[in-house]
Amino acid sequence: MTGPPPPIGFIHDYLRSDQPTGYELSYGFPMPPPPTAQSQPDDSDSDKTPTALSSTSSSSGDDYELDRSSATVEKNPFFGGLVGGCWQHCTIDGPFPTNMVRAGIDADGAVIFAGRAFHEGEMIPAKVIPSKNVAFICYGGEEILKEDFEVLRSGDFVWEFASNGVVPENAVKIGATVDGEPLYMGRALHCGTQTPGKVHSSHGCLYIPFDGAEVSTAEYEVLCLK
């Protein structure tokens, strides 16, 4: 399918005409309202210094507790019918929501958040760095800057260790290739960073966008539902 990507969200069946529901790529809408007292993304989180790969929780809403009884938070089949977890369209110019899902840390201490972007017929997991007004995906051996993308916000997630293209049963489907293969968000330690990217199961690895290139690694953590 050709043409520009959807201006906001991911339209069901946009990539493939034979997807029965498109649930794995659905858009979490409407968005939960912002908390009464907002704060900017916290760079002082305990996850600021990269450590060895391990299963660690990521509540994504560091500044407020998600109200699971609220009718304003959609029960989104993209997250297995669980309350919470939605996508918000952003650009590199911002503004960025305060309850994005944290995914890693850059070498200079900048916090990296989970995102995704449309590129060459695929929806690809992205690393979003609000403090630098950038978002990157990896594709075709390159690290590619995306000016329009989505950020993941809200929900209860955990990072679980995996390797060689394998993902846990509760892994979150972030996107898909043009052929319909699911793509998952993973992260790995690399050159003093903790960098998120895409788990491409048929390739047996995680790819991360780093220093202009697409870097592969066989061991990584995967974003999963808690």
JOVENWO-V458160 format. One record per pair of residues at least 4 apart in sequence whose ideal C-beta (glycine too) atoms are under 8 Angstrom apart, sorted by the first residue. I is the first residue (numbers start at 1). J is the second residue. D is the distance in Angstrom with one decimal. If there is no record, write none. Layout:
BEGIN
I | J | D
I | J | D
END
This chain:
BEGIN
1 | 14 | 7.0
1 | 15 | 6.8
1 | 17 | 7.9
1 | 121 | 6.5
5 | 14 | 7.7
5 | 118 | 3.5
5 | 148 | 7.5
6 | 10 | 6.2
6 | 11 | 4.7
6 | 14 | 6.2
6 | 118 | 7.4
7 | 89 | 7.6
8 | 27 | 7.9
8 | 89 | 4.1
9 | 27 | 3.3
9 | 29 | 6.5
9 | 87 | 6.4
9 | 89 | 6.6
9 | 150 | 7.3
10 | 14 | 6.4
10 | 25 | 4.9
10 | 26 | 7.0
10 | 27 | 5.3
10 | 87 | 7.3
10 | 118 | 7.6
10 | 123 | 6.0
10 | 150 | 7.5
11 | 22 | 7.9
11 | 27 | 7.8
12 | 19 | 7.4
12 | 21 | 7.1
12 | 22 | 3.2
12 | 25 | 7.2
12 | 26 | 6.5
13 | 17 | 6.2
13 | 19 | 5.1
13 | 22 | 4.9
14 | 22 | 7.8
14 | 25 | 7.7
15 | 19 | 7.4
15 | 25 | 7.3
15 | 121 | 6.4
15 | 122 | 7.2
15 | 123 | 6.8
15 | 176 | 5.8
15 | 178 | 6.4
15 | 180 | 6.9
16 | 176 | 7.8
16 | 180 | 5.0
18 | 180 | 7.8
19 | 25 | 7.8
19 | 180 | 7.0
21 | 77 | 7.6
22 | 26 | 6.1
23 | 77 | 4.2
23 | 78 | 6.1
24 | 78 | 6.4
24 | 173 | 4.2
24 | 176 | 7.1
24 | 182 | 6.3
25 | 78 | 7.2
25 | 123 | 6.2
25 | 173 | 7.3
25 | 175 | 6.7
25 | 176 | 6.2
26 | 76 | 6.3
26 | 77 | 6.2
26 | 78 | 4.5
27 | 86 | 7.7
27 | 87 | 5.5
28 | 74 | 5.8
28 | 76 | 4.7
28 | 78 | 6.5
28 | 79 | 7.8
28 | 85 | 6.0
28 | 86 | 2.5
28 | 87 | 5.1
28 | 154 | 7.9
29 | 74 | 6.8
29 | 86 | 6.8
29 | 87 | 8.0
30 | 72 | 6.7
30 | 74 | 6.5
31 | 86 | 5.5
31 | 88 | 5.9
31 | 153 | 7.5
32 | 66 | 7.3
32 | 70 | 6.9
32 | 72 | 5.5
32 | 73 | 4.6
32 | 84 | 7.8
32 | 86 | 7.0
32 | 153 | 8.0
32 | 154 | 5.7
33 | 72 | 5.8
34 | 38 | 5.7
34 | 97 | 7.4
34 | 98 | 7.2
35 | 63 | 6.4
35 | 64 | 4.0
35 | 98 | 7.7
35 | 99 | 7.7
37 | 63 | 8.0
38 | 63 | 6.9
38 | 98 | 5.2
39 | 63 | 4.8
39 | 98 | 6.0
40 | 98 | 6.2
41 | 62 | 7.8
41 | 96 | 7.1
41 | 98 | 6.1
41 | 100 | 6.5
41 | 102 | 7.8
41 | 111 | 6.1
41 | 113 | 7.3
41 | 130 | 6.2
42 | 62 | 5.6
42 | 63 | 7.3
42 | 111 | 7.9
43 | 48 | 6.8
43 | 109 | 6.8
43 | 110 | 7.5
43 | 111 | 5.3
43 | 131 | 7.4
44 | 48 | 6.6
45 | 62 | 6.6
45 | 102 | 6.6
45 | 111 | 7.1
47 | 56 | 7.3
47 | 102 | 6.5
47 | 105 | 6.7
47 | 194 | 7.8
48 | 105 | 5.8
48 | 109 | 6.3
48 | 111 | 7.5
49 | 105 | 7.2
50 | 104 | 7.6
50 | 105 | 5.7
50 | 189 | 5.5
50 | 192 | 7.0
50 | 193 | 6.5
50 | 194 | 4.1
52 | 189 | 7.6
53 | 161 | 5.8
53 | 188 | 7.2
53 | 189 | 6.4
53 | 219 | 6.7
53 | 220 | 7.3
53 | 221 | 5.7
54 | 161 | 6.8
54 | 221 | 7.8
55 | 158 | 6.3
55 | 159 | 6.1
55 | 160 | 5.0
55 | 161 | 5.9
55 | 221 | 7.3
56 | 158 | 7.1
56 | 159 | 5.3
56 | 221 | 7.9
57 | 156 | 7.9
57 | 157 | 7.5
57 | 158 | 5.0
57 | 159 | 7.8
57 | 226 | 6.6
58 | 101 | 6.2
58 | 102 | 5.8
58 | 103 | 7.8
58 | 157 | 4.8
58 | 158 | 6.6
58 | 159 | 6.2
58 | 223 | 7.6
59 | 156 | 6.1
59 | 157 | 7.5
60 | 99 | 6.3
60 | 100 | 6.8
60 | 101 | 3.8
60 | 102 | 6.6
60 | 152 | 7.3
60 | 153 | 6.6
60 | 154 | 6.2
60 | 155 | 5.8
60 | 156 | 7.7
60 | 157 | 6.1
61 | 65 | 7.0
61 | 66 | 5.5
61 | 99 | 4.1
61 | 153 | 7.6
61 | 154 | 5.8
61 | 155 | 7.9
62 | 99 | 7.4
62 | 102 | 7.4
63 | 98 | 5.5
63 | 99 | 6.3
64 | 99 | 6.8
66 | 73 | 6.9
66 | 83 | 7.6
66 | 84 | 5.2
66 | 154 | 5.6
66 | 155 | 7.1
66 | 156 | 7.4
67 | 73 | 7.0
68 | 73 | 7.4
68 | 83 | 4.8
68 | 84 | 7.1
73 | 83 | 5.5
73 | 84 | 5.8
73 | 86 | 7.7
73 | 154 | 6.9
74 | 83 | 7.8
74 | 86 | 6.5
75 | 81 | 6.0
75 | 82 | 7.3
75 | 83 | 5.6
76 | 81 | 7.9
76 | 82 | 7.8
76 | 85 | 6.0
76 | 86 | 6.4
77 | 81 | 5.9
78 | 85 | 7.0
78 | 172 | 8.0
78 | 173 | 7.2
79 | 84 | 6.9
79 | 85 | 4.2
79 | 155 | 6.4
79 | 172 | 6.9
79 | 225 | 6.3
80 | 170 | 7.6
80 | 225 | 6.0
82 | 155 | 7.4
82 | 156 | 7.8
82 | 225 | 6.3
84 | 154 | 4.7
84 | 155 | 3.8
84 | 156 | 6.5
85 | 152 | 7.0
85 | 153 | 7.9
85 | 154 | 5.6
85 | 155 | 3.3
85 | 157 | 7.9
85 | 172 | 7.8
86 | 152 | 7.8
86 | 153 | 6.0
86 | 154 | 5.7
86 | 155 | 7.8
87 | 116 | 7.4
87 | 150 | 4.3
87 | 151 | 7.1
87 | 152 | 6.2
87 | 153 | 7.6
88 | 97 | 5.7
88 | 150 | 6.4
88 | 151 | 5.5
88 | 153 | 5.7
89 | 148 | 7.3
89 | 149 | 7.8
89 | 150 | 5.6
90 | 94 | 6.9
90 | 95 | 7.9
90 | 96 | 6.0
90 | 97 | 8.0
90 | 115 | 7.6
90 | 128 | 7.5
90 | 135 | 7.8
90 | 148 | 7.8
90 | 149 | 6.1
90 | 150 | 6.8
90 | 151 | 5.3
91 | 147 | 5.8
91 | 148 | 5.5
91 | 149 | 7.7
92 | 133 | 4.7
92 | 134 | 6.0
92 | 135 | 6.3
92 | 145 | 7.9
92 | 146 | 7.9
92 | 147 | 5.1
93 | 133 | 6.6
94 | 130 | 6.8
94 | 133 | 6.7
96 | 100 | 6.6
96 | 113 | 7.9
96 | 128 | 7.8
96 | 130 | 4.3
96 | 151 | 6.7
97 | 151 | 6.6
97 | 153 | 5.1
99 | 153 | 5.0
99 | 154 | 5.8
100 | 113 | 4.2
100 | 114 | 7.0
100 | 128 | 7.2
100 | 130 | 7.7
100 | 151 | 4.9
100 | 152 | 6.7
100 | 153 | 5.2
101 | 113 | 6.2
101 | 114 | 4.3
101 | 151 | 7.8
101 | 152 | 4.4
101 | 153 | 6.6
101 | 155 | 7.1
101 | 157 | 6.2
101 | 223 | 7.5
102 | 111 | 6.2
102 | 112 | 7.5
102 | 113 | 5.8
102 | 114 | 7.6
103 | 112 | 5.2
103 | 113 | 5.7
103 | 114 | 4.4
103 | 127 | 6.7
103 | 185 | 6.9
103 | 187 | 5.7
103 | 194 | 8.0
103 | 196 | 3.9
103 | 223 | 7.3
104 | 111 | 7.8
104 | 112 | 4.1
104 | 127 | 7.0
104 | 187 | 5.1
104 | 193 | 6.7
104 | 194 | 3.8
104 | 195 | 5.4
104 | 196 | 5.2
105 | 109 | 6.6
105 | 110 | 7.2
105 | 111 | 6.1
105 | 112 | 6.3
105 | 193 | 6.5
105 | 194 | 4.9
106 | 110 | 4.2
106 | 111 | 7.7
106 | 112 | 6.0
106 | 129 | 6.4
106 | 193 | 5.4
106 | 195 | 7.7
107 | 191 | 6.7
107 | 192 | 4.6
107 | 193 | 5.0
110 | 129 | 5.3
110 | 131 | 4.8
110 | 132 | 6.0
111 | 129 | 7.4
111 | 130 | 7.7
111 | 131 | 7.0
112 | 127 | 5.0
112 | 128 | 6.8
112 | 129 | 5.5
112 | 194 | 7.4
112 | 195 | 6.8
112 | 196 | 6.2
113 | 127 | 7.8
113 | 128 | 4.6
113 | 129 | 7.5
113 | 130 | 6.8
113 | 151 | 6.0
113 | 152 | 7.5
114 | 125 | 7.3
114 | 126 | 7.9
114 | 127 | 8.0
114 | 128 | 7.1
114 | 151 | 7.0
114 | 152 | 4.3
114 | 174 | 7.8
114 | 185 | 5.7
114 | 196 | 6.2
114 | 223 | 6.5
115 | 125 | 7.4
115 | 126 | 3.9
115 | 127 | 7.0
115 | 128 | 3.9
115 | 135 | 5.6
115 | 149 | 5.0
115 | 150 | 5.9
115 | 151 | 4.8
115 | 152 | 6.6
116 | 123 | 5.7
116 | 124 | 6.3
116 | 125 | 5.4
116 | 126 | 5.3
116 | 149 | 6.6
116 | 150 | 5.3
116 | 152 | 7.5
116 | 174 | 5.2
116 | 175 | 5.2
116 | 185 | 8.0
117 | 123 | 7.5
117 | 124 | 6.0
117 | 126 | 4.7
117 | 135 | 6.4
117 | 137 | 5.3
117 | 146 | 4.0
117 | 148 | 7.0
117 | 149 | 3.9
117 | 150 | 7.1
118 | 122 | 7.3
118 | 123 | 5.6
118 | 124 | 7.7
118 | 148 | 7.9
119 | 124 | 5.6
119 | 137 | 5.9
119 | 139 | 5.6
119 | 144 | 6.6
119 | 146 | 6.9
120 | 139 | 6.5
120 | 140 | 7.9
120 | 178 | 7.1
121 | 178 | 3.9
122 | 139 | 7.4
122 | 175 | 6.6
122 | 176 | 6.7
122 | 177 | 5.1
122 | 178 | 5.2
122 | 183 | 7.5
123 | 174 | 7.4
123 | 175 | 3.3
123 | 176 | 5.8
123 | 183 | 7.3
124 | 137 | 4.4
124 | 138 | 7.6
124 | 139 | 6.3
124 | 175 | 5.5
124 | 183 | 6.3
124 | 198 | 5.7
125 | 137 | 7.2
125 | 174 | 4.4
125 | 175 | 6.1
125 | 183 | 6.0
125 | 184 | 7.3
125 | 185 | 4.3
125 | 186 | 7.9
125 | 196 | 6.6
125 | 197 | 6.3
125 | 198 | 4.4
125 | 199 | 8.0
126 | 135 | 5.1
126 | 136 | 6.3
126 | 137 | 4.7
126 | 146 | 6.2
126 | 149 | 5.3
126 | 209 | 7.9
127 | 135 | 6.9
127 | 136 | 5.3
127 | 137 | 7.9
127 | 195 | 6.2
127 | 196 | 4.9
127 | 197 | 6.9
127 | 208 | 7.6
127 | 209 | 6.1
128 | 134 | 7.7
128 | 135 | 4.5
128 | 149 | 6.6
128 | 151 | 5.6
129 | 133 | 7.8
129 | 134 | 5.2
129 | 135 | 7.3
134 | 145 | 6.2
135 | 145 | 7.2
135 | 146 | 4.9
135 | 147 | 7.8
135 | 149 | 4.6
136 | 143 | 5.2
136 | 144 | 6.5
136 | 145 | 5.9
136 | 146 | 6.9
136 | 209 | 4.2
137 | 143 | 7.8
137 | 144 | 5.3
137 | 146 | 5.9
137 | 198 | 7.6
137 | 209 | 6.0
138 | 142 | 6.9
138 | 143 | 5.6
138 | 144 | 7.1
138 | 197 | 5.8
138 | 198 | 6.8
138 | 207 | 4.9
138 | 208 | 6.4
138 | 209 | 3.9
138 | 210 | 7.9
138 | 213 | 7.8
138 | 214 | 3.8
138 | 215 | 7.6
139 | 144 | 5.6
139 | 214 | 6.9
140 | 214 | 7.2
141 | 213 | 6.7
141 | 214 | 4.8
142 | 212 | 6.8
142 | 213 | 6.6
142 | 214 | 5.9
143 | 209 | 3.8
143 | 210 | 6.3
143 | 211 | 6.9
143 | 212 | 5.0
143 | 213 | 5.8
143 | 214 | 6.5
144 | 209 | 7.1
152 | 174 | 7.9
155 | 225 | 7.8
156 | 225 | 7.2
156 | 226 | 4.1
157 | 172 | 7.0
157 | 223 | 5.7
157 | 224 | 6.5
157 | 225 | 6.5
157 | 226 | 5.9
158 | 224 | 5.4
158 | 225 | 7.6
158 | 226 | 4.6
159 | 187 | 6.8
159 | 221 | 4.1
159 | 222 | 6.9
159 | 223 | 6.2
159 | 224 | 7.2
160 | 168 | 4.9
160 | 170 | 7.8
160 | 171 | 7.8
160 | 221 | 6.4
160 | 222 | 5.5
160 | 224 | 4.9
161 | 219 | 7.6
161 | 220 | 7.7
161 | 221 | 5.6
161 | 222 | 7.8
162 | 166 | 5.0
162 | 167 | 5.7
162 | 168 | 6.3
162 | 186 | 7.4
162 | 199 | 7.6
162 | 219 | 8.0
162 | 220 | 6.4
162 | 221 | 7.2
162 | 222 | 5.0
163 | 218 | 5.5
163 | 219 | 4.6
163 | 220 | 7.0
164 | 204 | 5.0
164 | 205 | 7.2
164 | 218 | 5.5
165 | 199 | 6.9
165 | 200 | 6.9
165 | 201 | 4.3
165 | 202 | 6.9
165 | 203 | 6.3
165 | 204 | 3.8
165 | 205 | 6.0
166 | 201 | 7.2
167 | 171 | 3.9
167 | 184 | 5.0
167 | 186 | 7.9
167 | 199 | 5.7
167 | 201 | 6.5
167 | 222 | 5.0
168 | 222 | 6.0
168 | 224 | 5.2
170 | 224 | 4.4
170 | 225 | 4.5
171 | 184 | 4.8
171 | 199 | 7.7
171 | 222 | 4.9
171 | 223 | 7.0
171 | 224 | 5.1
172 | 184 | 6.6
172 | 185 | 6.6
172 | 223 | 5.1
172 | 224 | 6.3
172 | 225 | 6.3
173 | 182 | 4.8
173 | 183 | 7.5
173 | 184 | 6.4
174 | 183 | 5.7
174 | 184 | 5.9
174 | 185 | 4.7
174 | 198 | 7.4
174 | 223 | 7.5
175 | 182 | 7.6
175 | 183 | 4.4
175 | 198 | 7.5
176 | 180 | 5.7
176 | 181 | 6.3
176 | 182 | 5.6
176 | 183 | 5.9
177 | 181 | 4.4
177 | 183 | 6.5
177 | 200 | 7.7
181 | 200 | 7.5
181 | 201 | 7.1
181 | 202 | 6.0
182 | 201 | 7.5
183 | 198 | 4.8
183 | 199 | 6.8
183 | 200 | 6.5
184 | 198 | 7.1
184 | 199 | 4.1
184 | 201 | 7.7
184 | 222 | 5.7
184 | 223 | 7.0
185 | 196 | 5.8
185 | 197 | 7.6
185 | 198 | 7.0
185 | 199 | 7.1
185 | 222 | 7.1
185 | 223 | 4.2
186 | 196 | 6.8
186 | 197 | 6.1
186 | 198 | 7.1
186 | 199 | 4.2
186 | 206 | 4.1
186 | 208 | 8.0
186 | 220 | 4.1
186 | 221 | 6.1
186 | 222 | 5.0
186 | 223 | 7.2
187 | 194 | 5.9
187 | 195 | 6.3
187 | 196 | 4.2
187 | 197 | 7.1
187 | 206 | 7.7
187 | 208 | 7.5
187 | 220 | 6.3
187 | 221 | 5.2
187 | 223 | 7.7
188 | 194 | 7.5
188 | 195 | 6.5
188 | 197 | 7.5
188 | 206 | 5.7
188 | 208 | 6.1
188 | 217 | 4.7
188 | 219 | 6.9
188 | 220 | 4.4
188 | 221 | 7.2
189 | 193 | 7.2
189 | 194 | 5.7
189 | 195 | 8.0
190 | 195 | 5.5
190 | 208 | 6.3
190 | 210 | 5.9
190 | 215 | 6.3
190 | 217 | 7.0
191 | 210 | 7.1
191 | 211 | 7.7
193 | 210 | 7.3
195 | 208 | 4.5
195 | 209 | 7.4
195 | 210 | 5.7
196 | 208 | 6.8
196 | 223 | 7.9
197 | 206 | 5.6
197 | 207 | 5.0
197 | 208 | 3.4
197 | 209 | 6.1
197 | 215 | 7.9
198 | 206 | 7.1
198 | 207 | 5.3
199 | 205 | 7.7
199 | 206 | 5.1
199 | 220 | 6.7
199 | 222 | 6.0
200 | 204 | 8.0
200 | 205 | 6.6
200 | 206 | 7.7
200 | 207 | 6.0
203 | 207 | 7.5
203 | 216 | 7.5
204 | 218 | 7.1
205 | 216 | 4.5
205 | 217 | 6.2
205 | 218 | 5.4
205 | 220 | 8.0
206 | 216 | 7.0
206 | 217 | 5.3
206 | 218 | 7.8
206 | 220 | 3.9
207 | 214 | 5.1
207 | 215 | 6.9
207 | 216 | 5.4
208 | 214 | 7.6
208 | 215 | 5.2
208 | 217 | 7.1
209 | 213 | 7.8
209 | 214 | 6.5
209 | 215 | 7.8
210 | 215 | 4.8
END
